[in-house]
Amino acid sequence: MSIEENVQVVKDFFAAISGGDRQRLLELCTEDIEWIIPGDNWPLAGTRRGHAGLTDLLQTQSETVETSLTQPSEFVAQGDRVVVIGFAKGRIIATNKTFEDDWVFAITVHNGKVSKIREYIDTQALARASAPA
């Protein structure tokens, strides 16, 4: 696939996330997708694999974080890799504290589907919002 097609797959992926369209999200991902969120002692951290892992991540996210804005602002692509730079605002449900998060996703597209994501987030902002009062 061309670089432009890979970027479009990633844009469609973010549109499915923003729209809450889990079925479309699964369609856009390979069966063996791997999503890595570095860190520990946080419910979203870790490595999830396959559609079951993706479904688990989305469920955990919906139970722990309420995102009011997720805005990808820049897409940088080379070959099968698309790096997305963006910003998010939200609230940690358990603490009711808000956060602002500058993030980067390094996404690999294979045969027109997302096959790997490594997510880099502002862990300090999320840790502060997750800390009990």
C-alpha positions as CSV (number, residue, x, y, z in Angstrom):
1,M,0.0,0.0,0.0
2,S,1.1,3.6,-0.5
3,I,2.0,5.9,2.3
4,E,-1.2,7.9,1.6
5,E,-3.3,4.8,1.9
6,N,-1.6,3.9,5.2
7,V,-2.3,7.4,6.6
8,Q,-5.9,7.0,5.5
9,V,-6.2,3.7,7.4
10,V,-4.9,5.4,10.5
11,K,-7.2,8.4,10.1
12,D,-10.1,5.9,9.7
13,F,-8.9,4.2,12.9
14,F,-9.0,7.4,14.9
15,A,-12.4,8.3,13.4
16,A,-13.7,4.9,14.6
17,I,-12.3,5.5,18.1
18,S,-13.8,9.0,18.2
19,G,-17.2,7.7,17.0
20,G,-17.2,4.8,19.5
21,D,-17.5,2.4,16.5
22,R,-15.9,-0.8,18.0
23,Q,-17.0,-3.0,15.1
24,R,-15.3,-0.7,12.6
25,L,-12.2,-0.5,14.8
26,L,-11.9,-4.2,14.8
27,E,-12.3,-4.3,11.0
28,L,-9.4,-1.9,10.7
29,C,-7.1,-4.0,12.8
30,T,-5.3,-7.3,12.0
31,E,-6.4,-10.4,14.0
32,D,-3.0,-10.3,15.8
33,I,-2.8,-6.6,16.5
34,E,-0.4,-5.6,19.3
35,W,-1.1,-2.4,21.3
36,I,1.6,-1.4,23.8
37,I,1.1,1.3,26.4
38,P,4.3,1.5,28.5
39,G,4.2,1.7,32.2
40,D,2.8,-0.2,35.2
41,N,0.5,0.4,38.1
42,W,-2.1,1.9,35.8
43,P,-5.0,0.0,34.3
44,L,-4.3,0.9,30.7
45,A,-0.6,0.1,30.8
46,G,0.7,-3.1,29.3
47,T,0.6,-5.0,26.0
48,R,-2.7,-6.2,24.5
49,R,-2.8,-8.7,21.6
50,G,-5.4,-9.7,19.2
51,H,-9.0,-8.6,18.9
52,A,-9.7,-9.9,22.4
53,G,-6.9,-7.7,23.8
54,L,-8.1,-4.7,21.9
55,T,-11.7,-5.3,23.2
56,D,-10.3,-5.6,26.7
57,L,-8.3,-2.3,26.3
58,L,-11.4,-0.5,25.1
59,Q,-13.5,-1.8,27.9
60,T,-10.9,-0.9,30.6
61,Q,-10.5,2.5,29.0
62,S,-14.3,3.1,29.2
63,E,-14.4,2.1,32.8
64,T,-11.4,4.2,34.0
65,V,-11.0,7.3,31.7
66,E,-13.6,9.7,30.2
67,T,-12.1,11.5,27.3
68,S,-13.7,14.7,26.2
69,L,-11.3,15.5,23.4
70,T,-8.9,13.3,21.4
71,Q,-7.4,15.3,18.6
72,P,-4.8,13.9,16.2
73,S,-3.1,16.9,14.7
74,E,-0.2,15.6,12.6
75,F,0.5,12.4,10.7
76,V,4.0,11.6,9.7
77,A,4.5,8.5,7.5
78,Q,7.3,6.5,6.0
79,G,6.7,3.0,4.5
80,D,4.3,1.1,6.7
81,R,4.8,3.3,9.7
82,V,2.5,6.2,10.6
83,V,3.4,8.4,13.6
84,V,0.5,10.4,14.9
85,I,0.9,13.4,17.2
86,G,-2.1,14.6,19.1
87,F,-3.7,16.0,22.2
88,A,-6.3,14.7,24.6
89,K,-8.4,16.1,27.5
90,G,-10.3,14.0,29.9
91,R,-11.1,12.9,33.4
92,I,-10.0,9.9,35.5
93,I,-13.3,8.4,36.7
94,A,-12.1,7.1,40.0
95,T,-10.7,10.4,41.2
96,N,-12.9,12.8,39.1
97,K,-9.6,14.7,38.3
98,T,-9.0,16.1,34.8
99,F,-5.9,15.8,32.7
100,E,-4.5,17.2,29.5
101,D,-2.3,14.8,27.5
102,D,0.1,15.4,24.6
103,W,0.5,12.0,23.0
104,V,2.3,10.2,20.1
105,F,1.2,6.9,18.6
106,A,3.6,4.9,16.5
107,I,1.4,2.8,14.3
108,T,2.3,0.0,11.8
109,V,0.0,-0.7,9.0
110,H,0.2,-4.1,7.3
111,N,-1.9,-5.0,4.2
112,G,-4.3,-2.1,4.9
113,K,-4.9,-2.8,8.5
114,V,-3.4,-1.6,11.8
115,S,-1.1,-4.3,13.1
116,K,0.9,-2.6,15.9
117,I,0.5,0.5,18.1
118,R,3.0,1.8,20.6
119,E,1.4,4.7,22.5
120,Y,3.4,7.4,24.2
121,I,1.4,9.5,26.6
122,D,2.1,12.1,29.3
123,T,2.4,9.6,32.1
124,Q,2.9,12.4,34.7
125,A,-0.3,14.2,33.8
126,L,-2.2,10.9,34.0
127,A,-0.5,9.9,37.2
128,R,-1.4,13.2,38.8
129,A,-5.0,12.8,37.7
130,S,-5.1,9.2,39.0
131,A,-3.7,10.0,42.4
132,P,-6.2,10.0,45.3
133,A,-6.9,13.4,46.9
